[in-house]
Amino acid sequence: MEYKIQNIAMTINCSFILLILLALLPSCSHALSIKEATVHDIQTAFKQNKLSSRQLVEFYLEQIQQLNPVLRGVIEVNPNALYESDKADRERATAKAPGWLHGIPILVKDTFATKDKLNTTAGSFALLGSVVPRDAGVVAKLRNAGAIILGKASLSEWSNYRSVGAPQGWSARGGQGKNPYVLSATPCGSSSGSAISVAANMVAVSLGTQTNGSILCPASFNAVVGISPTVGLTSRAGVIPVSPRQDTVGPICRTVSDAVFVLDAIAGFDYNDPKATRKASKYIPPGGYAQFLKVDGLKGKRLGIIREPFFSFVDEAVLPVFEHHFQTLRQRGAILVDHLEIANIEVILNSSSSGEATALQAELKLSLNAYLKDLVASLVRSLADVIAFNQKFSDLERTEELGQAFFLAAEATNGIGDAEKKALQNLARLNQDGLEKVMTENRLDAIVTAGPGVSTVLAIGGFPGISVPAAYDSDGVPVGICFGGLKGSEPKLIEIAYGFEQATKIRKPPSFQP
């Protein structure tokens, strides 16, 4: 027995060593230039005929083949990816001025409908083989920009709203996603695969969704940049939903500039998500968001530091690093207002007390039923059908072990009744007395804090946030710095985030520690 245990341990250790070697060794002749390359780097290589889209896609497919069996960041690869890359190469030869994303591979979370050979399943076997009526609105915009849909990224199944006990980054179809920095650490969810894949250089850029921290949290834990836009700034049409009131679509990339290029491509009105996108379109600046990538973007910005309770969520070892970052912000011209507090923060962070859970349960049932009903073909047509599927195929979905408590609670709701209206009123009051008040009273351009803990504050108000790599804890797990603001404040947040990134450049490639 002792020999067998030692043998198993040796096999596991060899797997870690092999993973590290595969990540470090060149995978093709372009490996040294492509790994960690930005969109700007890639486009420059395209223009100089040093790289083609086909070579780029081949590189990422090889990376996925090597790394994904351990990292589980990708659920499915697009069988037409090489065909699309050849098409992009032909277009580039004749195009006068292709955009930033032309010929760039992108992974989208497995909640985005793609009208192609890829499945759209939210990580669940219940939707395997379902047929969507059309591309999601943002996917259509990406294709129009010339991007190549490389495949579907893994996630916390059903965007982490099936059960309360499921591991972060796990889905029945995708398995358990791994943090590429420390494999035993959480990758966080629900857009875990989008962050894992970008961090480990399995793709150039990616797209995720956020209902409550699902972009900002995986970005923080995987040392990448995540932008969670103002709700409605990007279309949610064709995206497997949780809550139209809180759902938002945003980029997860290795740099602020790459994330902004993706945001520019996907922001804007969509007639399939008209109410929210029309309302938020007023926030989009003429000329787009790339103009706010300013090295001196911190100059004159008033930033409110929110320490409690968010600093208590991170390793004490990183606190001195953040103090140094605050000094850097000051040196770059920012005005810091320290030790600010958000009113009723304990209530806001407790979804039961705030009313968020009550609202989300009803919204999930209504919106998911509408999505499933709109499918061209599917085994399941309602939340009740999904619940029944999970019960019938408990072994596949680990239902007995993980449960489906949130689904069951959502199915028990009956629209937006008195309880839900009361919950929504309470959330509106918490927004008004909380973030909105602290921002206006202190004349802030943004708030800043450690880690992704503030994401709930932003989520319940539909407010934007950006997470940028900031530190690594005593175990080597990444920690992000989060900048947040009021609706439509993306231009200021981009200036701040880019200014911070350029002043610090904290991100480093993953180490694949066991």
C-alpha positions in Angstrom: 0.0 0.0 0.0 2.8 2.4 0.9 4.5 1.7 -2.4 1.3 2.4 -4.3 0.8 5.7 -2.5 4.4 6.8 -3.3 3.9 5.7 -6.9 0.7 7.8 -7.1 2.4 10.8 -5.5 5.3 10.5 -8.0 2.9 10.4 -10.9 1.1 13.6 -9.7 4.4 15.4 -9.1 5.6 14.4 -12.6 2.3 15.8 -14.0 3.0 19.2 -12.4 6.6 19.1 -13.7 5.4 18.2 -17.2 2.9 21.0 -17.1 5.5 23.6 -16.2 7.9 22.3 -18.9 5.2 22.4 -21.5 4.3 25.9 -20.5 7.9 27.1 -20.7 9.1 25.3 -23.8 8.4 26.7 -27.2 5.4 25.1 -28.8 6.2 26.3 -32.3 8.6 28.7 -34.0 6.5 31.7 -32.9 6.1 30.6 -29.3 8.6 33.1 -27.8 7.0 36.0 -29.5 3.3 35.0 -29.1 3.3 34.0 -25.4 2.2 37.1 -23.4 1.9 39.0 -26.7 -0.7 41.9 -26.6 -3.2 42.6 -29.4 -0.9 45.5 -30.4 2.1 43.1 -30.6 0.1 40.6 -32.7 -1.3 43.3 -35.1 2.2 44.6 -35.6 3.5 41.1 -36.4 0.6 40.8 -38.9 1.5 44.0 -40.6 5.1 43.0 -40.8 4.2 39.6 -42.3 6.0 37.9 -39.4 2.8 36.1 -38.3 -0.5 35.0 -39.8 -3.8 34.3 -38.2 -3.5 30.7 -39.1 -0.1 30.4 -37.3 -1.6 32.2 -34.3 -4.6 29.9 -34.1 -2.3 26.8 -34.5 -0.2 28.1 -31.6 -3.2 28.5 -29.3 -4.7 25.1 -30.4 -1.4 23.5 -29.4 -1.3 25.3 -26.1 -4.8 24.1 -25.4 -3.8 20.5 -26.3 -0.9 20.7 -23.9 -2.3 22.6 -21.0 -6.0 22.1 -20.9 -6.0 18.5 -19.7 -4.8 19.9 -16.4 -6.2 23.4 -16.3 -9.6 22.7 -17.8 -10.1 26.3 -19.0 -11.6 25.3 -22.3 -14.8 23.2 -22.8 -14.8 23.1 -26.5 -12.7 24.2 -29.5 -14.3 25.6 -32.7 -13.7 23.0 -35.5 -13.9 25.9 -37.9 -11.2 28.0 -36.2 -8.5 27.3 -38.8 -10.9 28.0 -41.7 -11.8 31.3 -40.0 -8.1 32.1 -39.6 -7.5 31.5 -43.3 -10.4 33.8 -44.1 -8.9 36.5 -41.9 -5.5 36.2 -43.6 -7.2 36.6 -47.0 -9.2 39.6 -45.8 -6.1 41.3 -44.3 -4.4 41.2 -47.7 -7.1 43.3 -49.2 -8.5 45.3 -46.2 -7.4 49.0 -46.0 -7.6 49.3 -42.2 -8.6 46.2 -40.3 -9.6 46.9 -36.7 -7.7 45.8 -33.6 -9.5 42.5 -33.2 -9.3 41.4 -36.9 -7.7 38.0 -37.1 -7.4 37.7 -33.3 -8.7 34.4 -31.6 -11.1 34.9 -28.7 -12.6 32.4 -26.3 -16.2 33.1 -25.1 -17.7 31.8 -22.0 -20.0 28.8 -22.5 -23.0 30.9 -21.9 -22.7 32.9 -25.2 -24.8 31.5 -28.1 -22.8 30.9 -31.2 -24.6 29.9 -34.4 -21.9 27.5 -35.5 -20.7 24.0 -34.7 -20.0 24.9 -31.0 -22.4 24.0 -28.2 -23.8 26.5 -25.8 -24.5 24.8 -22.5 -23.5 26.8 -19.4 -21.3 23.8 -18.6 -24.4 21.5 -18.2 -25.2 18.3 -20.0 -28.8 19.4 -20.0 -28.1 21.8 -22.9 -25.7 19.6 -24.9 -26.9 19.5 -28.5 -29.3 22.4 -28.1 -29.6 24.7 -31.1 -29.6 28.4 -30.7 -31.5 30.7 -33.0 -28.7 33.2 -33.6 -25.3 34.4 -32.4 -25.4 36.3 -29.1 -25.3 40.1 -29.8 -21.8 40.5 -28.6 -20.6 37.4 -30.6 -22.1 39.0 -33.8 -20.2 42.2 -33.0 -16.9 40.2 -32.5 -17.4 38.5 -35.9 -18.1 41.9 -37.5 -14.8 43.1 -36.0 -13.0 40.2 -37.7 -12.3 38.2 -34.5 -12.0 34.4 -34.6 -14.2 32.5 -32.2 -11.7 30.0 -31.0 -14.0 28.1 -28.7 -16.0 28.1 -25.5 -14.3 28.7 -22.1 -15.3 26.7 -19.0 -17.1 28.2 -16.1 -18.8 27.5 -12.8 -21.9 25.6 -14.1 -25.0 27.8 -14.8 -22.8 30.8 -13.8 -22.6 29.5 -10.2 -26.4 29.8 -9.7 -27.4 26.2 -9.5 -26.3 25.3 -6.0 -24.5 27.0 -3.1 -22.0 24.1 -2.6 -20.5 23.6 -6.0 -16.7 24.3 -6.3 -15.7 27.5 -8.0 -14.8 26.8 -11.6 -16.5 23.4 -11.8 -19.0 22.3 -14.4 -20.3 18.9 -15.4 -19.0 19.3 -19.0 -15.8 21.1 -18.2 -14.6 19.5 -15.1 -12.7 21.4 -12.4 -10.9 24.5 -13.7 -7.5 25.1 -12.1 -5.7 28.3 -11.2 -2.5 28.3 -13.3 -0.5 30.1 -10.6 -1.3 27.7 -7.8 -3.2 24.7 -9.0 -4.8 24.0 -5.7 -6.0 27.5 -5.3 -9.5 28.6 -6.4 -9.7 30.0 -10.0 -12.8 31.8 -8.8 -16.0 32.0 -10.8 -18.1 32.0 -12.7 -16.0 33.2 -15.7 -13.1 31.0 -14.5 -12.2 29.4 -17.8 -12.0 32.8 -19.5 -9.5 34.0 -17.0 -7.6 30.7 -16.8 -7.2 30.4 -20.5 -5.9 34.0 -21.0 -3.6 33.8 -18.0 -2.0 30.5 -19.3 -1.7 31.8 -22.9 -4.2 29.4 -24.3 -5.9 32.3 -26.1 -5.2 36.0 -26.8 -8.3 37.5 -25.2 -11.6 36.3 -23.8 -15.1 37.2 -22.9 -17.0 36.6 -19.7 -20.2 37.6 -17.9 -20.8 38.9 -14.4 -23.9 38.9 -12.2 -22.1 39.3 -9.0 -18.3 39.2 -9.2 -18.0 36.7 -12.0 -15.6 38.8 -14.1 -13.8 40.7 -11.3 -13.1 37.7 -9.1 -11.5 35.3 -11.7 -9.5 38.3 -13.0 -8.2 39.0 -9.6 -7.3 35.4 -8.8 -5.6 34.7 -12.2 -3.6 37.9 -12.6 -5.5 39.2 -15.6 -7.5 42.3 -16.3 -11.3 42.1 -16.1 -13.7 44.9 -17.1 -17.3 44.5 -15.8 -19.1 47.3 -17.7 -22.2 49.3 -16.7 -25.2 47.0 -17.1 -26.5 47.5 -20.7 -23.4 48.9 -22.1 -22.9 45.5 -23.8 -25.7 43.3 -25.0 -26.9 40.3 -23.1 -29.1 39.0 -25.9 -28.3 35.3 -26.6 -26.4 34.9 -23.3 -27.7 32.3 -20.9 -29.1 34.6 -18.2 -29.3 35.0 -14.4 -30.7 38.5 -14.0 -31.3 41.1 -16.7 -31.0 43.7 -13.9 -27.5 42.6 -12.9 -26.0 40.6 -15.9 -23.3 42.3 -17.8 -20.8 41.1 -20.5 -17.2 42.1 -20.4 -13.6 41.3 -21.5 -11.0 39.3 -19.6 -7.5 39.9 -21.0 -3.9 40.1 -20.0 -3.6 43.9 -20.3 -5.9 46.9 -19.9 -5.4 47.9 -23.5 -6.5 44.5 -24.8 -9.6 44.6 -22.6 -10.4 48.1 -24.0 -10.1 47.0 -27.6 -12.6 44.2 -26.9 -14.9 46.6 -25.1 -14.9 48.9 -28.0 -15.9 46.0 -30.3 -18.8 44.8 -28.2 -20.3 48.0 -26.7 -23.4 49.5 -28.1 -27.1 49.1 -29.0 -28.6 45.7 -29.8 -32.2 45.4 -31.0 -32.4 42.0 -29.3 -31.6 43.7 -25.9 -33.2 47.1 -26.7 -34.2 48.5 -23.3 -30.9 48.1 -21.5 -28.6 48.8 -24.4 -30.5 51.9 -25.6 -30.4 53.4 -22.1 -26.7 52.7 -21.6 -25.6 53.7 -25.1 -25.7 57.4 -24.0 -22.6 56.6 -21.9 -20.5 55.5 -24.9 -18.1 58.3 -25.8 -17.7 59.5 -29.4 -14.6 57.8 -30.7 -14.8 54.8 -28.3 -12.8 53.8 -25.3 -9.3 53.4 -26.7 -8.7 57.1 -26.5 -8.6 56.8 -22.7 -5.6 54.6 -22.7 -3.4 57.4 -21.2 -0.1 56.8 -19.4 -0.8 59.9 -17.3 -4.4 58.8 -16.7 -4.1 59.0 -12.9 -3.3 62.7 -12.9 -5.9 64.7 -11.0 -8.2 61.7 -10.3 -9.9 61.6 -6.9 -9.8 58.0 -5.6 -11.6 56.9 -2.5 -9.9 54.0 -0.6 -12.4 51.5 0.8 -10.4 49.4 3.3 -13.0 47.6 5.4 -14.1 44.9 5.1 -12.3 44.2 1.8 -8.7 44.3 3.1 -9.6 41.7 5.6 -10.5 39.3 2.8 -6.9 39.2 1.5 -3.6 37.8 2.8 -1.9 40.1 5.3 1.3 39.6 3.3 0.0 41.7 0.5 -1.2 44.7 2.6 2.3 46.4 2.5 2.2 46.0 -1.3 -1.0 47.9 -1.5 0.3 50.7 0.7 3.2 51.0 -1.8 0.6 51.0 -4.7 -1.3 53.8 -3.0 2.0 55.8 -2.8 2.5 55.1 -6.5 -1.0 56.5 -7.2 -0.1 59.7 -5.3 3.2 60.0 -7.2 1.3 59.7 -10.5 -0.9 62.6 -9.6 -4.0 60.9 -8.0 -5.7 62.5 -5.0 -6.4 59.8 -2.4 -9.3 60.0 0.1 -8.5 57.3 2.6 -10.5 55.2 5.1 -13.9 55.8 3.5 -16.9 53.6 4.4 -19.8 52.4 2.4 -23.0 52.6 4.5 -24.7 49.3 5.3 -21.8 47.3 3.8 -22.6 44.3 6.0 -26.1 44.2 4.7 -25.0 44.7 1.1 -22.6 41.8 1.3 -25.3 39.5 2.8 -27.5 38.5 -0.2 -30.3 37.4 2.1 -30.4 40.6 4.2 -30.0 42.9 1.2 -32.8 41.3 -0.8 -30.5 40.3 -3.7 -31.1 36.6 -3.3 -34.9 37.1 -3.3 -34.7 39.2 -6.5 -32.2 36.9 -8.3 -34.3 33.8 -7.7 -37.4 35.3 -9.4 -35.3 36.9 -12.1 -33.5 33.7 -12.8 -36.7 31.7 -13.4 -38.2 34.3 -15.6 -35.2 35.0 -17.8 -33.9 31.4 -18.0 -37.4 30.2 -19.1 -37.5 32.8 -21.8 -34.0 31.9 -23.0 -34.8 28.1 -23.1 -38.2 28.7 -24.8 -36.4 30.7 -27.6 -34.1 27.8 -28.5 -34.6 26.1 -31.9 -34.1 22.7 -30.3 -33.4 21.6 -26.8 -33.9 18.7 -24.4 -35.0 21.2 -21.8 -37.5 24.1 -22.2 -37.8 25.4 -18.7 -36.1 25.6 -15.4 -38.3 22.8 -14.2 -37.0 20.7 -17.0 -33.4 21.4 -16.0 -34.1 20.5 -12.4 -35.7 17.2 -13.6 -32.7 16.5 -15.9 -30.3 17.0 -13.0 -32.3 14.6 -10.9 -32.5 12.0 -13.6 -28.8 12.2 -14.5 -27.5 12.8 -11.0 -24.2 10.9 -11.7 -23.3 13.2 -14.6 -24.3 16.4 -12.8 -23.2 15.4 -9.3 -26.6 16.4 -8.1 -26.7 14.3 -4.9 -23.4 15.7 -3.8 -23.7 19.3 -4.9 -27.5 19.8 -4.9 -29.4 22.4 -6.8 -30.7 24.5 -4.0 -30.8 27.8 -5.9 -32.6 26.3 -8.8 -35.2 24.8 -6.5 -35.7 28.1 -4.7 -36.0 29.9 -8.1 -38.5 27.4 -9.4 -40.7 28.0 -6.3 -41.1 31.7 -7.2 -44.0 33.1 -9.1 -42.8 36.3 -10.9 -42.1 39.7 -9.4 -44.5 39.8 -6.4 -44.7 41.8 -3.2 -41.6 40.1 -1.7 -39.5 40.7 -4.8 -40.7 44.3 -5.2 -39.7 45.0 -1.6 -36.3 43.4 -2.2 -35.7 45.6 -5.3 -36.7 48.7 -3.3 -34.2 47.8 -0.6 -31.5 47.2 -3.1 -32.2 50.6 -4.7 -32.0 52.3 -1.2 -28.7 50.5 -0.4 -27.2 51.8 -3.7 -28.4 55.3 -3.0 -27.2 55.4 0.6 -24.0 53.4 -0.2 -21.8 53.8 -3.2 -23.7 56.7 -4.8 -23.5 58.7 -1.6 -19.9 58.1 -0.8 -19.0 58.9 -4.5 -20.9 62.2 -4.6 -20.1 63.4 -1.1 -16.4 63.0 -1.6 -16.5 64.1 -5.3 -14.7 60.8 -6.3 -13.8 59.7 -9.8 -13.6 56.1 -8.5 -13.2 53.9 -5.5 -10.3 51.6 -5.0 -9.8 48.5 -2.9 -8.0 45.2 -2.7 -9.3 42.0 -4.3 -12.7 41.4 -5.8 -14.8 41.9 -2.6 -16.3 45.1 -3.7 -17.9 43.4 -6.7 -21.2 42.9 -4.9 -21.5 46.6 -4.2 -21.0 47.3 -7.9 -23.2 44.4 -9.1 -26.4 45.4 -7.2 -26.3 48.9 -8.7 -25.3 47.9 -12.3 -22.0 49.8 -11.8 -18.8 49.2 -13.7 -15.5 48.0 -12.3 -12.0 47.0 -13.5 -9.6 44.6 -11.8 -5.9 44.9 -12.6 -3.1 42.6 -11.3 -1.6 44.1 -8.2 0.1 41.5 -6.0 0.8 37.8 -5.1 0.1 36.5 -1.7 2.5 34.4 0.5 1.4 31.2 -1.5 1.9 32.8 -4.9 -1.8 33.4 -5.5 -2.6 36.6 -7.5 -4.5 39.5 -5.9 -6.0 42.2 -8.0 -6.7 45.9 -7.3 -10.3 46.9 -8.1 -11.4 50.3 -9.4 -15.1 51.0 -9.4 -17.4 53.9 -10.2 -20.9 55.0 -11.0 -22.8 54.1 -14.2 -21.0 55.3 -17.4 -17.7 56.0 -15.6 -15.8 53.6 -17.9 -13.6 56.4 -19.4 -12.3 57.5 -16.0 -11.9 53.9 -14.9 -9.9 53.0 -18.0 -7.6 56.1 -17.5 -7.1 55.1 -13.9 -6.6 51.3 -14.5 -4.2 51.9 -17.5 -2.2 54.5 -15.5 -1.8 52.1 -12.6 -0.9 49.2 -14.9 1.8 51.2 -16.7 3.2 52.5 -13.5 3.5 49.1 -11.8 3.4 46.2 -14.4 2.8 43.6 -11.8 1.6 40.8 -14.0 3.9 37.8 -14.6 3.2 34.5 -16.4 1.8 31.7 -14.3 4.1 29.4 -12.4 1.9 26.3 -12.2 2.8 25.6 -8.6 1.1 22.5 -7.2 
